[in-house]
């Protein structure tokens, strides 16, 4: 598509959609949102890039092949599941690590649930972009 308006708007919308997708990812732990909808929102920015400037430019902007992102996401989700096996709990049981906590004090809480959500985000992001890029290149 050769639209000057779409090309210029895409420069701004891609960054905005990526920031909003990270917000949805992080917010989804306690409220509606999460890795799935965050991944779809983030992929939308690169889909706009592909529509406005072609898939070659969108792939350059992405820097990693979308298939690699999907595989990294699967690895992160598997890692989140295996974290519970180290403590003897059931697969995918949530585990918490409190960074900087000293003798009963509060630290920065990190959970295996967040690692799983990041994995889902990357899988959805990579899978959607793989499908859309392939369809766009074969049209």
N, CA, C and O atoms as a GROMACS GRO file, in nm:
protein
  556
    1UNK      N    1   0.084  -0.116   0.000
    1UNK     CA    2   0.000   0.000   0.000
    1UNK      C    3   0.090   0.123   0.000
    1UNK      O    4   0.182   0.132   0.081
    2UNK      N    5   0.064   0.215  -0.087
    2UNK     CA    6   0.145   0.335  -0.100
    2UNK      C    7   0.068   0.457  -0.049
    2UNK      O    8   0.026   0.540  -0.129
    3UNK      N    9   0.051   0.467   0.080
    3UNK     CA   10  -0.020   0.579   0.139
    3UNK      C   11   0.076   0.658   0.225
    3UNK      O   12   0.133   0.604   0.321
    4UNK      N   13   0.095   0.783   0.192
    4UNK     CA   14   0.184   0.869   0.269
    4UNK      C   15   0.132   0.886   0.412
    4UNK      O   16   0.210   0.885   0.507
    5UNK      N   17   0.002   0.901   0.426
    5UNK     CA   18  -0.057   0.919   0.559
    5UNK      C   19  -0.032   0.795   0.645
    5UNK      O   20   0.007   0.807   0.761
    6UNK      N   21  -0.055   0.677   0.589
    6UNK     CA   22  -0.033   0.553   0.664
    6UNK      C   23   0.115   0.536   0.700
    6UNK      O   24   0.147   0.493   0.811
    7UNK      N   25   0.205   0.568   0.608
    7UNK     CA   26   0.348   0.555   0.635
    7UNK      C   27   0.393   0.645   0.749
    7UNK      O   28   0.469   0.602   0.836
    8UNK      N   29   0.347   0.768   0.749
    8UNK     CA   30   0.386   0.862   0.854
    8UNK      C   31   0.321   0.824   0.987
    8UNK      O   32   0.386   0.827   1.091
    9UNK      N   33   0.194   0.789   0.983
    9UNK     CA   34   0.123   0.753   1.107
    9UNK      C   35   0.182   0.626   1.168
    9UNK      O   36   0.184   0.611   1.290
   10UNK      N   37   0.228   0.534   1.084
   10UNK     CA   38   0.282   0.407   1.133
   10UNK      C   39   0.408   0.430   1.216
   10UNK      O   40   0.432   0.356   1.311
   11UNK      N   41   0.487   0.529   1.182
   11UNK     CA   42   0.608   0.558   1.260
   11UNK      C   43   0.574   0.585   1.406
   11UNK      O   44   0.647   0.542   1.496
   12UNK      N   45   0.465   0.655   1.429
   12UNK     CA   46   0.425   0.689   1.565
   12UNK      C   47   0.343   0.578   1.630
   12UNK      O   48   0.358   0.550   1.748
   13UNK      N   49   0.257   0.517   1.551
   13UNK     CA   50   0.167   0.416   1.607
   13UNK      C   51   0.240   0.289   1.650
   13UNK      O   52   0.200   0.225   1.747
   14UNK      N   53   0.346   0.252   1.579
   14UNK     CA   54   0.419   0.130   1.615
   14UNK      C   55   0.477   0.142   1.756
   14UNK      O   56   0.460   0.051   1.837
   15UNK      N   57   0.544   0.250   1.784
   15UNK     CA   58   0.600   0.269   1.918
   15UNK      C   59   0.492   0.276   2.024
   15UNK      O   60   0.506   0.219   2.132
   16UNK      N   61   0.386   0.347   1.994
   16UNK     CA   62   0.275   0.360   2.089
   16UNK      C   63   0.211   0.224   2.117
   16UNK      O   64   0.180   0.193   2.232
   17UNK      N   65   0.190   0.144   2.013
   17UNK     CA   66   0.131   0.012   2.032
   17UNK      C   67   0.224  -0.081   2.112
   17UNK      O   68   0.177  -0.161   2.192
   18UNK      N   69   0.355  -0.070   2.090
   18UNK     CA   70   0.448  -0.154   2.166
   18UNK      C   71   0.449  -0.116   2.314
   18UNK      O   72   0.450  -0.204   2.401
   19UNK      N   73   0.448   0.013   2.343
   19UNK     CA   74   0.446   0.056   2.483
   19UNK      C   75   0.315   0.012   2.549
   19UNK      O   76   0.316  -0.036   2.662
   20UNK      N   77   0.204   0.027   2.478
   20UNK     CA   78   0.075  -0.014   2.533
   20UNK      C   79   0.070  -0.166   2.552
   20UNK      O   80   0.008  -0.214   2.647
   21UNK      N   81   0.134  -0.242   2.463
   21UNK     CA   82   0.134  -0.388   2.478
   21UNK      C   83   0.213  -0.430   2.602
   21UNK      O   84   0.175  -0.525   2.670
   22UNK      N   85   0.322  -0.361   2.633
   22UNK     CA   86   0.398  -0.390   2.755
   22UNK      C   87   0.314  -0.356   2.878
   22UNK      O   88   0.315  -0.429   2.977
   23UNK      N   89   0.241  -0.244   2.870
   23UNK     CA   90   0.151  -0.207   2.980
   23UNK      C   91   0.046  -0.317   3.002
   23UNK      O   92   0.021  -0.356   3.115
   24UNK      N   93  -0.014  -0.365   2.893
   24UNK     CA   94  -0.113  -0.472   2.905
   24UNK      C   95  -0.052  -0.599   2.962
   24UNK      O   96  -0.114  -0.668   3.043
   25UNK      N   97   0.069  -0.630   2.922
   25UNK     CA   98   0.138  -0.749   2.973
   25UNK      C   99   0.158  -0.739   3.124
   25UNK      O  100   0.127  -0.833   3.197
   26UNK      N  101   0.209  -0.627   3.169
   26UNK     CA  102   0.240  -0.613   3.312
   26UNK      C  103   0.114  -0.595   3.396
   26UNK      O  104   0.109  -0.639   3.511
   27UNK      N  105   0.014  -0.531   3.341
   27UNK     CA  106  -0.111  -0.509   3.414
   27UNK      C  107  -0.190  -0.639   3.426
   27UNK      O  108  -0.266  -0.656   3.522
   28UNK      N  109  -0.174  -0.728   3.333
   28UNK     CA  110  -0.255  -0.848   3.326
   28UNK      C  111  -0.235  -0.945   3.440
   28UNK      O  112  -0.312  -1.041   3.453
   29UNK      N  113  -0.134  -0.924   3.521
   29UNK     CA  114  -0.111  -1.016   3.632
   29UNK      C  115  -0.223  -1.005   3.736
   29UNK      O  116  -0.267  -1.106   3.790
   30UNK      N  117  -0.270  -0.884   3.763
   30UNK     CA  118  -0.372  -0.864   3.864
   30UNK      C  119  -0.505  -0.814   3.810
   30UNK      O  120  -0.605  -0.815   3.882
   31UNK      N  121  -0.509  -0.770   3.686
   31UNK     CA  122  -0.630  -0.715   3.626
   31UNK      C  123  -0.641  -0.770   3.484
   31UNK      O  124  -0.551  -0.841   3.438
   32UNK      N  125  -0.750  -0.738   3.412
   32UNK     CA  126  -0.762  -0.788   3.275
   32UNK      C  127  -0.645  -0.745   3.187
   32UNK      O  128  -0.599  -0.631   3.194
   33UNK      N  129  -0.600  -0.835   3.107
   33UNK     CA  130  -0.484  -0.812   3.021
   33UNK      C  131  -0.396  -0.935   3.029
   33UNK      O  132  -0.443  -1.043   3.064
   34UNK      N  133  -0.272  -0.920   2.999
   34UNK     CA  134  -0.179  -1.031   3.010
   34UNK      C  135  -0.102  -1.054   2.883
   34UNK      O  136  -0.103  -0.972   2.792
   35UNK      N  137  -0.035  -1.169   2.878
   35UNK     CA  138   0.054  -1.199   2.768
   35UNK      C  139  -0.016  -1.213   2.634
   35UNK      O  140   0.038  -1.170   2.532
   36UNK      N  141  -0.134  -1.271   2.632
   36UNK     CA  142  -0.201  -1.296   2.505
   36UNK      C  143  -0.243  -1.164   2.439
   36UNK      O  144  -0.205  -1.137   2.325
   37UNK      N  145  -0.320  -1.084   2.509
   37UNK     CA  146  -0.367  -0.960   2.450
   37UNK      C  147  -0.252  -0.861   2.429
   37UNK      O  148  -0.255  -0.782   2.335
   38UNK      N  149  -0.152  -0.865   2.516
   38UNK     CA  150  -0.034  -0.781   2.496
   38UNK      C  151   0.042  -0.820   2.371
   38UNK      O  152   0.088  -0.732   2.297
   39UNK      N  153   0.056  -0.950   2.345
   39UNK     CA  154   0.124  -0.996   2.225
   39UNK      C  155   0.049  -0.958   2.098
   39UNK      O  156   0.110  -0.921   1.998
   40UNK      N  157  -0.083  -0.967   2.102
   40UNK     CA  158  -0.163  -0.927   1.986
   40UNK      C  159  -0.150  -0.778   1.959
   40UNK      O  160  -0.138  -0.735   1.844
   41UNK      N  161  -0.151  -0.698   2.065
   41UNK     CA  162  -0.139  -0.553   2.050
   41UNK      C  163  -0.002  -0.515   1.996
   41UNK      O  164   0.009  -0.429   1.908
   42UNK      N  165   0.103  -0.578   2.047
   42UNK     CA  166   0.237  -0.550   1.998
   42UNK      C  167   0.257  -0.590   1.854
   42UNK      O  168   0.322  -0.520   1.777
   43UNK      N  169   0.200  -0.704   1.816
   43UNK     CA  170   0.212  -0.751   1.679
   43UNK      C  171   0.140  -0.658   1.582
   43UNK      O  172   0.179  -0.646   1.466
   44UNK      N  173   0.035  -0.592   1.630
   44UNK     CA  174  -0.039  -0.500   1.545
   44UNK      C  175   0.049  -0.387   1.493
   44UNK      O  176   0.033  -0.343   1.379
   45UNK      N  177   0.142  -0.339   1.574
   45UNK     CA  178   0.233  -0.235   1.530
   45UNK      C  179   0.318  -0.279   1.411
   45UNK      O  180   0.338  -0.202   1.316
   46UNK      N  181   0.368  -0.401   1.415
   46UNK     CA  182   0.449  -0.450   1.305
   46UNK      C  183   0.365  -0.490   1.184
   46UNK      O  184   0.414  -0.488   1.071
   47UNK      N  185   0.240  -0.526   1.208
   47UNK     CA  186   0.150  -0.552   1.096
   47UNK      C  187   0.124  -0.422   1.021
   47UNK      O  188   0.121  -0.420   0.898
   48UNK      N  189   0.106  -0.313   1.096
   48UNK     CA  190   0.092  -0.182   1.031
   48UNK      C  191   0.217  -0.147   0.951
   48UNK      O  192   0.208  -0.094   0.840
   49UNK      N  193   0.335  -0.177   1.007
   49UNK     CA  194   0.461  -0.154   0.935
   49UNK      C  195   0.463  -0.231   0.804
   49UNK      O  196   0.501  -0.177   0.700
   50UNK      N  197   0.421  -0.356   0.810
   50UNK     CA  198   0.420  -0.439   0.689
   50UNK      C  199   0.323  -0.385   0.585
   50UNK      O  200   0.352  -0.388   0.466
   51UNK      N  201   0.208  -0.337   0.630
   51UNK     CA  202   0.110  -0.283   0.536
   51UNK      C  203   0.158  -0.152   0.475
   51UNK      O  204   0.136  -0.128   0.356
   52UNK      N  205   0.222  -0.069   0.554
   52UNK     CA  206   0.262   0.064   0.507
   52UNK      C  207   0.391   0.061   0.427
   52UNK      O  208   0.403   0.131   0.326
   53UNK      N  209   0.488  -0.020   0.470
   53UNK     CA  210   0.622  -0.014   0.411
   53UNK      C  211   0.671  -0.145   0.352
   53UNK      O  212   0.782  -0.150   0.298
   54UNK      N  213   0.592  -0.250   0.360
   54UNK     CA  214   0.634  -0.380   0.308
   54UNK      C  215   0.691  -0.467   0.420
   54UNK      O  216   0.737  -0.418   0.522
   55UNK      N  217   0.686  -0.597   0.396
   55UNK     CA  218   0.732  -0.691   0.499
   55UNK      C  219   0.883  -0.687   0.520
   55UNK      O  220   0.931  -0.715   0.629
   56UNK      N  221   0.958  -0.653   0.417
   56UNK     CA  222   1.103  -0.644   0.434
   56UNK      C  223   1.141  -0.538   0.537
   56UNK      O  224   1.225  -0.562   0.624
   57UNK      N  225   1.080  -0.422   0.528
   57UNK     CA  226   1.107  -0.315   0.624
   57UNK      C  227   1.056  -0.351   0.764
   57UNK      O  228   1.118  -0.317   0.864
   58UNK      N  229   0.943  -0.420   0.769
   58UNK     CA  230   0.890  -0.462   0.899
   58UNK      C  231   0.982  -0.565   0.964
   58UNK      O  232   1.004  -0.561   1.085
   59UNK      N  233   1.035  -0.658   0.884
   59UNK     CA  234   1.130  -0.756   0.938
   59UNK      C  235   1.259  -0.690   0.986
   59UNK      O  236   1.315  -0.730   1.087
   60UNK      N  237   1.305  -0.587   0.914
   60UNK     CA  238   1.423  -0.513   0.957
   60UNK      C  239   1.398  -0.441   1.089
   60UNK      O  240   1.484  -0.439   1.177
   61UNK      N  241   1.279  -0.383   1.103
   61UNK     CA  242   1.245  -0.312   1.226
   61UNK      C  243   1.234  -0.408   1.344
   61UNK      O  244   1.264  -0.371   1.458
   62UNK      N  245   1.191  -0.530   1.318
   62UNK     CA  246   1.176  -0.631   1.424
   62UNK      C  247   1.311  -0.682   1.473
   62UNK      O  248   1.325  -0.716   1.590
   63UNK      N  249   1.408  -0.687   1.386
   63UNK     CA  250   1.547  -0.726   1.413
   63UNK      C  251   1.569  -0.876   1.436
   63UNK      O  252   1.675  -0.927   1.402
   64UNK      N  253   1.473  -0.946   1.493
   64UNK     CA  254   1.481  -1.091   1.509
   64UNK      C  255   1.369  -1.154   1.427
   64UNK      O  256   1.260  -1.097   1.418
   65UNK      N  257   1.394  -1.270   1.368
   65UNK     CA  258   1.284  -1.336   1.298
   65UNK      C  259   1.171  -1.369   1.396
   65UNK      O  260   1.198  -1.408   1.510
   66UNK      N  261   1.047  -1.353   1.354
   66UNK     CA  262   0.937  -1.379   1.447
   66UNK      C  263   0.932  -1.524   1.497
   66UNK      O  264   0.882  -1.550   1.606
   67UNK      N  265   0.984  -1.617   1.416
   67UNK     CA  266   0.988  -1.757   1.460
   67UNK      C  267   1.078  -1.772   1.582
   67UNK      O  268   1.049  -1.851   1.672
   68UNK      N  269   1.188  -1.698   1.584
   68UNK     CA  270   1.280  -1.704   1.697
   68UNK      C  271   1.213  -1.648   1.823
   68UNK      O  272   1.231  -1.702   1.932
   69UNK      N  273   1.137  -1.541   1.808
   69UNK     CA  274   1.065  -1.485   1.922
   69UNK      C  275   0.965  -1.586   1.978
   69UNK      O  276   0.952  -1.599   2.100
   70UNK      N  277   0.896  -1.656   1.890
   70UNK     CA  278   0.800  -1.757   1.936
   70UNK      C  279   0.871  -1.871   2.010
   70UNK      O  280   0.822  -1.919   2.112
   71UNK      N  281   0.986  -1.912   1.960
   71UNK     CA  282   1.061  -2.019   2.027
   71UNK      C  283   1.114  -1.973   2.162
   71UNK      O  284   1.113  -2.049   2.259
   72UNK      N  285   1.161  -1.848   2.170
   72UNK     CA  286   1.207  -1.793   2.298
   72UNK      C  287   1.091  -1.789   2.398
   72UNK      O  288   1.110  -1.816   2.517
   73UNK      N  289   0.973  -1.756   2.350
   73UNK     CA  290   0.856  -1.754   2.436
   73UNK      C  291   0.820  -1.892   2.489
   73UNK      O  292   0.785  -1.907   2.606
   74UNK      N  293   0.830  -1.991   2.402
   74UNK     CA  294   0.804  -2.129   2.448
   74UNK      C  295   0.905  -2.170   2.554
   74UNK      O  296   0.870  -2.236   2.652
   75UNK      N  297   1.029  -2.130   2.535
   75UNK     CA  298   1.132  -2.160   2.634
   75UNK      C  299   1.105  -2.092   2.767
   75UNK      O  300   1.124  -2.152   2.873
   76UNK      N  301   1.061  -1.966   2.763
   76UNK     CA  302   1.030  -1.894   2.886
   76UNK      C  303   0.912  -1.958   2.959
   76UNK      O  304   0.913  -1.969   3.081
   77UNK      N  305   0.809  -1.999   2.884
   77UNK     CA  306   0.693  -2.063   2.946
   77UNK      C  307   0.733  -2.198   3.008
   77UNK      O  308   0.686  -2.232   3.117
   78UNK      N  309   0.818  -2.272   2.940
   78UNK     CA  310   0.866  -2.399   2.995
   78UNK      C  311   0.950  -2.375   3.121
   78UNK      O  312   0.937  -2.448   3.219
   79UNK      N  313   1.034  -2.273   3.117
   79UNK     CA  314   1.115  -2.238   3.234
   79UNK      C  315   1.026  -2.203   3.352
   79UNK      O  316   1.056  -2.241   3.466
   80UNK      N  317   0.919  -2.130   3.328
   80UNK     CA  318   0.827  -2.094   3.435
   80UNK      C  319   0.764  -2.219   3.496
   80UNK      O  320   0.744  -2.226   3.617
   81UNK      N  321   0.732  -2.316   3.413
   81UNK     CA  322   0.675  -2.440   3.464
   81UNK      C  323   0.775  -2.522   3.542
   81UNK      O  324   0.740  -2.586   3.642
   82UNK      N  325   0.900  -2.521   3.498
   82UNK     CA  326   1.002  -2.602   3.564
   82UNK      C  327   1.052  -2.539   3.694
   82UNK      O  328   1.112  -2.608   3.777
   83UNK      N  329   1.030  -2.409   3.712
   83UNK     CA  330   1.072  -2.344   3.836
   83UNK      C  331   1.007  -2.411   3.958
   83UNK      O  332   1.069  -2.425   4.063
   84UNK      N  333   0.882  -2.453   3.942
   84UNK     CA  334   0.813  -2.517   4.053
   84UNK      C  335   0.867  -2.657   4.080
   84UNK      O  336   0.861  -2.705   4.193
   85UNK      N  337   0.920  -2.722   3.977
   85UNK     CA  338   0.976  -2.856   3.996
   85UNK      C  339   1.099  -2.852   4.086
   85UNK      O  340   1.128  -2.949   4.156
   86UNK      N  341   1.171  -2.740   4.085
   86UNK     CA  342   1.289  -2.728   4.171
   86UNK      C  343   1.254  -2.727   4.319
   86UNK      O  344   1.334  -2.766   4.403
   87UNK      N  345   1.133  -2.682   4.349
   87UNK     CA  346   1.090  -2.678   4.489
   87UNK      C  347   1.001  -2.797   4.525
   87UNK      O  348   0.956  -2.808   4.639
   88UNK      N  349   0.974  -2.885   4.430
   88UNK     CA  350   0.894  -3.003   4.456
   88UNK      C  351   0.744  -2.982   4.442
   88UNK      O  352   0.667  -3.070   4.477
   89UNK      N  353   0.702  -2.868   4.390
   89UNK     CA  354   0.560  -2.841   4.369
   89UNK      C  355   0.517  -2.894   4.232
   89UNK      O  356   0.600  -2.939   4.152
   90UNK      N  357   0.387  -2.888   4.208
   90UNK     CA  358   0.333  -2.932   4.080
   90UNK      C  359   0.376  -2.837   3.968
   90UNK      O  360   0.408  -2.721   3.993
   91UNK      N  361   0.378  -2.889   3.846
   91UNK     CA  362   0.417  -2.812   3.728
   91UNK      C  363   0.330  -2.687   3.716
   91UNK      O  364   0.208  -2.695   3.731
   92UNK      N  365   0.391  -2.573   3.689
   92UNK     CA  366   0.327  -2.442   3.673
   92UNK      C  367   0.267  -2.385   3.803
   92UNK      O  368   0.184  -2.295   3.797
   93UNK      N  369   0.309  -2.436   3.918
   93UNK     CA  370   0.269  -2.373   4.043
   93UNK      C  371   0.348  -2.243   4.058
   93UNK      O  372   0.469  -2.241   4.035
   94UNK      N  373   0.280  -2.136   4.094
   94UNK     CA  374   0.345  -2.006   4.105
   94UNK      C  375   0.452  -2.004   4.214
   94UNK      O  376   0.429  -2.049   4.326
   95UNK      N  377   0.567  -1.952   4.180
   95UNK     CA  378   0.679  -1.937   4.274
   95UNK      C  379   0.714  -1.789   4.285
   95UNK      O  380   0.706  -1.716   4.187
   96UNK      N  381   0.753  -1.746   4.403
   96UNK     CA  382   0.784  -1.605   4.424
   96UNK      C  383   0.927  -1.590   4.474
   96UNK      O  384   0.976  -1.670   4.554
   97UNK      N  385   0.992  -1.486   4.426
   97UNK     CA  386   1.126  -1.448   4.470
   97UNK      C  387   1.119  -1.301   4.509
   97UNK      O  388   1.071  -1.218   4.431
   98UNK      N  389   1.166  -1.268   4.627
   98UNK     CA  390   1.165  -1.131   4.673
   98UNK      C  391   1.307  -1.078   4.671
   98UNK      O  392   1.388  -1.111   4.758
   99UNK      N  393   1.337  -0.995   4.572
   99UNK     CA  394   1.472  -0.939   4.558
   99UNK      C  395   1.492  -0.828   4.660
   99UNK      O  396   1.407  -0.740   4.676
  100UNK      N  397   1.602  -0.832   4.727
  100UNK     CA  398   1.636  -0.729   4.824
  100UNK      C  399   1.568  -0.744   4.958
  100UNK      O  400   1.578  -0.654   5.041
  101UNK      N  401   1.501  -0.855   4.982
  101UNK     CA  402   1.434  -0.876   5.112
  101UNK      C  403   1.537  -0.921   5.214
  101UNK      O  404   1.614  -1.014   5.191
  102UNK      N  405   1.536  -0.853   5.326
  102UNK     CA  406   1.629  -0.889   5.434
  102UNK      C  407   1.550  -0.920   5.560
  102UNK      O  408   1.472  -0.836   5.605
  103UNK      N  409   1.568  -1.034   5.618
  103UNK     CA  410   1.511  -1.072   5.747
  103UNK      C  411   1.368  -1.025   5.766
  103UNK      O  412   1.341  -0.946   5.856
  104UNK      N  413   1.279  -1.072   5.685
  104UNK     CA  414   1.137  -1.039   5.699
  104UNK      C  415   1.096  -0.909   5.635
  104UNK      O  416   0.977  -0.876   5.635
  105UNK      N  417   1.188  -0.834   5.580
  105UNK     CA  418   1.153  -0.709   5.513
  105UNK      C  419   1.095  -0.737   5.376
  105UNK      O  420   1.107  -0.847   5.322
  106UNK      N  421   1.033  -0.636   5.320
  106UNK     CA  422   0.974  -0.652   5.187
  106UNK      C  423   1.077  -0.618   5.081
  106UNK      O  424   1.155  -0.524   5.095
  107UNK      N  425   1.077  -0.696   4.975
  107UNK     CA  426   1.164  -0.672   4.862
  107UNK      C  427   1.082  -0.660   4.735
  107UNK      O  428   0.959  -0.654   4.741
  108UNK      N  429   1.148  -0.657   4.623
  108UNK     CA  430   1.079  -0.651   4.494
  108UNK      C  431   1.029  -0.791   4.461
  108UNK      O  432   1.110  -0.882   4.442
  109UNK      N  433   0.895  -0.811   4.453
  109UNK     CA  434   0.844  -0.946   4.427
  109UNK      C  435   0.850  -0.979   4.278
  109UNK      O  436   0.802  -0.902   4.194
  110UNK      N  437   0.909  -1.092   4.246
  110UNK     CA  438   0.912  -1.146   4.110
  110UNK      C  439   0.851  -1.286   4.116
  110UNK      O  440   0.879  -1.363   4.208
  111UNK      N  441   0.768  -1.318   4.016
  111UNK     CA  442   0.702  -1.448   4.020
  111UNK      C  443   0.725  -1.525   3.891
  111UNK      O  444   0.756  -1.468   3.786
  112UNK      N  445   0.708  -1.656   3.901
  112UNK     CA  446   0.717  -1.740   3.783
  112UNK      C  447   0.596  -1.716   3.692
  112UNK      O  448   0.601  -1.747   3.573
  113UNK      N  449   0.489  -1.661   3.747
  113UNK     CA  450   0.371  -1.628   3.667
  113UNK      C  451   0.406  -1.519   3.566
  113UNK      O  452   0.360  -1.523   3.451
  114UNK      N  453   0.486  -1.422   3.607
  114UNK     CA  454   0.529  -1.316   3.516
  114UNK      C  455   0.616  -1.373   3.404
  114UNK      O  456   0.604  -1.333   3.289
  115UNK      N  457   0.704  -1.467   3.438
  115UNK     CA  458   0.787  -1.532   3.337
  115UNK      C  459   0.699  -1.607   3.237
  115UNK      O  460   0.725  -1.604   3.117
  116UNK      N  461   0.595  -1.674   3.286
  116UNK     CA  462   0.502  -1.744   3.198
  116UNK      C  463   0.428  -1.646   3.109
  116UNK      O  464   0.414  -1.670   2.989
  117UNK      N  465   0.382  -1.534   3.166
  117UNK     CA  466   0.312  -1.433   3.086
  117UNK      C  467   0.402  -1.374   2.978
  117UNK      O  468   0.356  -1.348   2.866
  118UNK      N  469   0.528  -1.353   3.009
  118UNK     CA  470   0.622  -1.302   2.909
  118UNK      C  471   0.640  -1.406   2.799
  118UNK      O  472   0.650  -1.371   2.681
  119UNK      N  473   0.645  -1.533   2.837
  119UNK     CA  474   0.653  -1.640   2.737
  119UNK      C  475   0.532  -1.642   2.645
  119UNK      O  476   0.546  -1.656   2.524
  120UNK      N  477   0.413  -1.628   2.702
  120UNK     CA  478   0.290  -1.623   2.621
  120UNK      C  479   0.294  -1.502   2.529
  120UNK      O  480   0.258  -1.513   2.412
  121UNK      N  481   0.337  -1.388   2.581
  121UNK     CA  482   0.349  -1.266   2.501
  121UNK      C  483   0.437  -1.290   2.378
  121UNK      O  484   0.398  -1.256   2.266
  122UNK      N  485   0.554  -1.349   2.400
  122UNK     CA  486   0.647  -1.372   2.289
  122UNK      C  487   0.595  -1.476   2.190
  122UNK      O  488   0.615  -1.462   2.070
  123UNK      N  489   0.528  -1.580   2.240
  123UNK     CA  490   0.473  -1.682   2.151
  123UNK      C  491   0.366  -1.621   2.062
  123UNK      O  492   0.367  -1.642   1.940
  124UNK      N  493   0.273  -1.547   2.120
  124UNK     CA  494   0.165  -1.486   2.043
  124UNK      C  495   0.222  -1.383   1.946
  124UNK      O  496   0.184  -1.380   1.829
  125UNK      N  497   0.311  -1.299   1.993
  125UNK     CA  498   0.375  -1.196   1.911
  125UNK      C  499   0.444  -1.260   1.790
  125UNK      O  500   0.422  -1.218   1.676
  126UNK      N  501   0.526  -1.361   1.815
  126UNK     CA  502   0.600  -1.426   1.708
  126UNK      C  503   0.512  -1.506   1.614
  126UNK      O  504   0.533  -1.502   1.493
  127UNK      N  505   0.414  -1.578   1.668
  127UNK     CA  506   0.328  -1.661   1.583
  127UNK      C  507   0.240  -1.575   1.492
  127UNK      O  508   0.226  -1.606   1.374
  128UNK      N  509   0.183  -1.469   1.545
  128UNK     CA  510   0.098  -1.382   1.464
  128UNK      C  511   0.180  -1.315   1.355
  128UNK      O  512   0.137  -1.309   1.240
  129UNK      N  513   0.297  -1.265   1.389
  129UNK     CA  514   0.380  -1.200   1.288
  129UNK      C  515   0.430  -1.299   1.183
  129UNK      O  516   0.438  -1.264   1.066
  130UNK      N  517   0.461  -1.421   1.221
  130UNK     CA  518   0.501  -1.522   1.124
  130UNK      C  519   0.390  -1.546   1.023
  130UNK      O  520   0.414  -1.548   0.902
  131UNK      N  521   0.269  -1.563   1.072
  131UNK     CA  522   0.156  -1.588   0.983
  131UNK      C  523   0.127  -1.469   0.892
  131UNK      O  524   0.109  -1.485   0.771
  132UNK      N  525   0.124  -1.350   0.950
  132UNK     CA  526   0.090  -1.231   0.871
  132UNK      C  527   0.199  -1.201   0.769
  132UNK      O  528   0.168  -1.167   0.655
  133UNK      N  529   0.326  -1.211   0.808
  133UNK     CA  530   0.434  -1.184   0.713
  133UNK      C  531   0.431  -1.283   0.598
  133UNK      O  532   0.449  -1.244   0.482
  134UNK      N  533   0.408  -1.410   0.627
  134UNK     CA  534   0.401  -1.509   0.519
  134UNK      C  535   0.284  -1.482   0.426
  134UNK      O  536   0.298  -1.491   0.304
  135UNK      N  537   0.168  -1.449   0.483
  135UNK     CA  538   0.053  -1.418   0.397
  135UNK      C  539   0.078  -1.292   0.315
  135UNK      O  540   0.042  -1.286   0.198
  136UNK      N  541   0.139  -1.192   0.375
  136UNK     CA  542   0.166  -1.066   0.305
  136UNK      C  543   0.267  -1.085   0.192
  136UNK      O  544   0.255  -1.022   0.087
  137UNK      N  545   0.365  -1.172   0.212
  137UNK     CA  546   0.466  -1.195   0.108
  137UNK      C  547   0.413  -1.279  -0.008
  137UNK      O  548   0.468  -1.275  -0.118
  138UNK      N  549   0.307  -1.354   0.015
  138UNK     CA  550   0.254  -1.440  -0.091
  138UNK      C  551   0.133  -1.382  -0.161
  138UNK      O  552   0.068  -1.450  -0.240
  139UNK      N  553   0.102  -1.258  -0.133
  139UNK     CA  554  -0.012  -1.193  -0.200
  139UNK      C  555   0.038  -1.124  -0.325
  139UNK      O  556  -0.040  -1.063  -0.398
   0.00000   0.00000   0.00000
